Each structure stands twice: as C-alpha cells, then as structure tokens.
Amino acid sequence: MENLDETALKKWIEDSIKSGAHVLAAGYQGQTLVYQDAHNHLVIKIPHGGGLVRYFNRHMLRHEYAVYQQLGDFDGVPACYGLIDRQYLVLEYIEGRTIRTKRPLDEDEFHRKLFNYIRVMHARRVAHMDLKRKDNLLVTSDESPCILDFGAAVIKKKGFHPFNQYRFKIGKQFDYNAWIKHKYHNRSMDEVTMFDRKYYKLTWIEALAGGLKGVFSKLVQE
C-alpha cells in the first residue's frame, strides 16, 4: 500500500461497515469492500456475524491470510497487503470479470497460463480446493487468469501430518479437475487431449457428490 496509514484505513473500514458503503460483494462469511484513492486500489474482506459465528469467520480470514503468505508473489493471485486488526484482509484490486460472466478471447492461452499458475501454487504447498466455483476465477483486463478466494485452501505441512497431506493430495486433484472442467466447458470429455487427460481423475468425494446429486434429481422428477 502506498502512502496509506493502517490506522486511517481501519477507520475507513469501520465507517464503511456502519454506513454500508463501498460494498463490492457479500456472502455468508463476510463482505468485500473496495477502497480507492490516488495511489491505491484495494479489496478488503471483512467478517460477518457475532459471537461464535464471527469468531469462525475471523479464523477463516486469518487462514486465508496465511495462505497468501505461503504463496508469496506471483502473477496468478492478487497481492496481499496484510491483515489489519487480525480481522480485515487487505488485497490488491484486480480489474476483470469472473469466468461466470466472461469467457477469455484466447481460451487456449488463458488455460495454458491457468495450468502454470496451478502448478506454481502446488509447488508452494497450497491447494485451492474450490476452483470449480466460477466466481473464484477472474478473467483480467489483459485476458489473463487470476485465482481468487483462498478461504477453503489447504497448506501442506512439513513433517509427518498424514491427514493434512492427504487433504493436500485430494485438493491438488480438485484443482486439476476444475481446470479441465473450465477448459472443456460445454464440450464432451471425449474431446480432452491425451496430455490433459493425465491430469483428470475424479476423486471419491466428487464421485459421491455426483451420485447424490443424481439421486436427488430423480427424486425431484418423481
């Protein structure tokens, strides 16, 4: 952040919460505010609720902050500028639209970059876990991918942590499966290339979720 005092930013955040101004988005865990001045364009994630709900949502933002610290700097994610008062996550604002509302003009180049970003992310011991959600993938103003929202991400621990490392392994597969899903949207899996097919493997969790969805659909139709 350039020429911006943390205390002043905290006051701006608290005033915005009271007034309901500057809200970019709102979800069940919190709100996202947009701050802009002559030098800075920021996204600030704030927790919702009170009591145990707020405690949990603050914990999730602290976890997301830890993920950004683990990732460090690279083009595939917004820069992280800190966690103010241990509850306000400050990120770089990235101009663009989610893949839900905009497809990249050069699909092949976009997904080539996304694949490389996923590889960098995994090499830095982070699995996103929720890349299938279209709102978590941005098409930037220069037609590049940007990965958003690391609240569900898992950081692979060093040493002997079998459950954590199993989650990381599953999470990596989630990420590759999501990449295939976005790359081949509205196309048959028969069109997946031999190279890409190496990275696609339905996990037992996804298979179970798909089976339950099918059963529910049949029940609704009946």
Stockholm file with secondary structure:
# STOCKHOLM 1.0

chainA/1-222         MENLDETALKKWIEDSIKSGAHVLAAGYQGQTLVYQDAHNHLVIKIPHGGGLVRYFNRHMLRHEYAVYQQLGDFDGVPACYGLIDRQYLVLEYIEGRTIRTKRPLDEDEFHRKLFNYIRVMHARRVAHMDLKRKDNLLVTSDESPCILDFGAAVIKKKGFHPFNQYRFKIGKQFDYNAWIKHKYHNRSMDEVTMFDRKYYKLTWIEALAGGLKGVFSKLVQE
#=GR chainA/1-222 SS CCSCCHHHHHHHHHHHHHHTCSEEEECSSEEEEEEECSSCEEEEEEECCSHHHHHHHHHHHHHHHHHHHHHCSCTTSCCEEEEETTTEEEEECCCEEETTTCCCSSHHHHHHHHHHHHHHHHHTTEECSCTTSGGGEEEETTSCEEECCCTTCEECCSSSCHHHHHHHHHHHHHHHHHHHHHHTTTSCGGGCCHHHHTTCCCCHHHHHHHHHHHHHHHHHHC
#=GC SS_cons         CCSCCHHHHHHHHHHHHHHTCSEEEECSSEEEEEEECSSCEEEEEEECCSHHHHHHHHHHHHHHHHHHHHHCSCTTSCCEEEEETTTEEEEECCCEEETTTCCCSSHHHHHHHHHHHHHHHHHTTEECSCTTSGGGEEEETTSCEEECCCTTCEECCSSSCHHHHHHHHHHHHHHHHHHHHHHTTTSCGGGCCHHHHTTCCCCHHHHHHHHHHHHHHHHHHC
//
